[in-house]
Amino acid sequence: MKALLPCILTALLALGSCSGGDKNPTAADTDSARDIELAELSEILRPNSPLKNPYDWHLDTMPSGGRKMHINYLGGTLGRVFNDSNYLHLEAARALGISPVDTPAKAWHASRPLVKIESNPDFVVDNLTHSMPYLVPEAAQLLHDIGRSFNDSLEARGGGAYKLKVTSVLRTPTTVKSLRRHNRNAVETSTHLFGTTFDISYAQFMCLNDSMPRTQEDLKNLLGEVLNDLKRRGRCYIKYERKQACFHITARPG
């Protein structure tokens, strides 16, 4: 697939320049052609089919019940502790990230390198519907650090076969537009456009086996401890999203 990318991108650009013949395109024609081009771009960047990666495997649901574990109080609710404004997220994203990928040419010549994000021992990548699994290197490293720290903290408090679930990564203008049709709270200038931002679910954790069941509430608060440490060290901005049931996390410049 990687070897075919130059041909695909060249064909898309040729289609964009040759469509319409000698007719002067209307604004509607231009918008329609742009939507088609961006939809094709989204398909190019879309992840591979699920379950080709052995780390994608997990139980269908979290086991019921769960053994309680010690949780450290953060000094407030998660909504209050993780309430960094969208302005701060955007400022960091624009400073650290890529230019939004709104043409095939930009996908091939991104202003910064992008790292593909796949399920691994640190976390599981969800079946993405409105984003593609790519991040700038700093954000990718932050995500791995969060996953490893969560796993280490869980093991230190008695164990449990759970991994974090990544639910959203890089978006294009087309995927943002599509998402806004279903979610009016989705902002047009999303930090996900810059490859610096990812979402981690706090409503669901990927359980590998039921040898040591844990409660969703404890796992959520344990993740909160990990994120609070990284936030205090200046690694990221974080927003606790209630409707999407996730932590919205943007890597900060070093």
N, C-alpha and C positions, 0 to 999 in steps of 0.2 A: 504493500500500500504506500509506503514511504517513497518508493521509487516512482510511483505514478503521480505523486503530488505535483511536480512541475508541469506535466501534461494536463492534469485536471485544471490547475490554476490558469494555464495559458488558454485553455479552451473556454473557461469562464470569462476571462477578460476579452477574448475574441468575440464571444457571443454578445457581451455588453456593448462592444464598439460597433458591431455589424447589424444589430437589430434595428428594424424600422426602415431599412432601405433609404430612399431619397426623401421620405416623408419627414417633416419636422415633428419630433415627438412632443406630445402634450405633457403637462405636469403629471397627469394621472398615469400616462405611459411610463414616464421616468420613474415614478414611485413604484409602479408595478414591477418594472425591470429590476429596480434596486432590491425590492423585497425578494424576488426570485434569486438574485445573485447572492444575497445574504443567507437565504435558506440553504442554497447549495454549499456555501461556506460552512454553515453549521454542521452539515452532514459530513464534510471533510474532517472537521475537528471532533466529531462525535466519538465517544469511546467504543471499544470493541464490545462484542456481544457478551452478556454476563456469563459467569461460571466458567470461562476459559482460564481464569486465574484461580488456583486452589485456595487463595486467601479470601476469595469472595464467599466461601461456604460458611454457613451459620445456621442455627436453628431458626425455624419460621417465626417463633415468638419467644419472648422472655419467659422463663419458668415463673409460675405463680408463687406467691409468698416471698421468702428471702430472709437471710440472716442479717441482722442489723450490724453495723460497724460504726466505729467512732468517727465523728465528723467535727472538724474545727469550725467554730463560728467566725464568720467574716466581718462581723460588725454591722450587718444590715441585710436586707433581703437581696437576693440575686439581682432583682430588677433595679435596686438602688446602687449596688456595688458596680454593676456593669451597665452604665448608662452614658457612654461616650457618644457625643453628638455626631450626626451624619457629616457635619462640617469638618470635624477632626478626621473622620474616616476618609473623606474625600481629599483633604489636604495631604494626608500621608500617601494615599493611593496614587495621586497625580505625581508626587515627588519620587515615588519608588517604582511605579509600575510602567506598563507599556502604554502606547497610544491605543485607544479602542480599535479592535479589529473589525473594521466595517467594509473591507474589500478583500478579495482573494490575494491581491498583491501585498497587503499589509500582513496577512497571515503568513506569507512566505518570507517577508522581510520585516519581522517584528522588531521594534526599537530596542527590545531587550530579549535575551534568551528565555524560553519558557521550559519548565520541567513538567513532564507528564506525571500525573498523580494516579497511582493504582493501589488497589488493596494490598496490604502487606502486614507484617507482624504488628505494626503500630496502630493501624486503623483500617476500616472498611469503607470503600467508596460506594455510595448508594447507586441505584440505577438512575442516572441523571436524565432528566427530561427537559430542562431549560438551561443547561450549562454544559461546559466541556471540561475534562479533567486536566487543566493546565494552570500552573502558577509560576510567578517569577521565582528565582532560586531562594530568595530570603523568605518568602511566604511558604514555600515548600519545606524549607528547613524548620520553620516555626511549627508547621503542622506535624512534622515528624517528632519534634521535641515535645509537643503537647501529648501526642499518642504515647511516647515512651514514658513520660513522666506520669501519665495516668496509669499505665500498666504497672510501673514500679510502685506507685502509691497504693494501688489496689492489692498488690502482692504483699506489701508491708503491713496491711491491715487484715490479713487473713486469707487473701486470695479470692479468686473468682474468674471464670473464663469469659470475660467480656472485653469487647473492643469498641472504640468510638465509631460513630457513623457519620461520614461526611456527606452532606446533602446538597451542597451547591458550591461551584467553583467559578471558573471563568465564563462570563456571558458575552454575547455579541449584542449589538443594537437590535437585531432580529429577535433573539431569545428574550431580551428585556421587553420588547414590544409584545411578544406573545404572552409573557408572564403577566404583564399589566392587564391583559384582557381577563385574566382569571383572578388576579390579586390587585385590587386598586391601591393597596398600600405600597406596592413596589414602585420605587422612585425611578424616574427616567434616567437620571445621571447616577447609575448604580456604581458603587465601588467594585463590584464584580467585573466591570468592564476592563479594569486595569491589571487583572491577574495578581492582585495583592490580597484578595479577600476570599474567605471560605466560610461556610456554615457548618457547625457541628450540632447534631440533634441532642437535646437533653430529654426528649420524650421516649426515645428508643436507643437501646444499646445492643450491639450485636453479640449474642450469647453463643459460644461455641459448644458448651455442654452444661449440664445441670449439676455438676459435681459440688458446686458451692453457690447456690442461688443467692442473689443480692436484690435489694429493692431498687426500683427505678429512682426513687427519691434520694437514696444514699449515693447512688452512682452519679446522679446529677450534681449533688453538693460536693462530691469528691472532685468531679471535673471542675466545679467552681473554684475549689482550692488551688488546683493546678493553674487555671487561667489567671487567678488573682495574683499568684506569684510572678507569672510572666508579665502581666500588666504593670505591676509595681516596678519591675526591672526595665520598663520602657520598651518591651519587645512588640507590643501590640495595643490597638484600641479594640474595645469589645462592647457590643450592644446585646442585651438580653432581650430576645424577640419573643413576645408572648404568643402572638397569633401563629407564627411559623414554628414555634416550639424549638428554637435553636439559639445557639450563641453565634452571633455575626461578628467575625474576627478579621481585622485588617492588620497586616504586618506594618511596622513603622520603620522608617529609614534608620540606619545604624547611628 
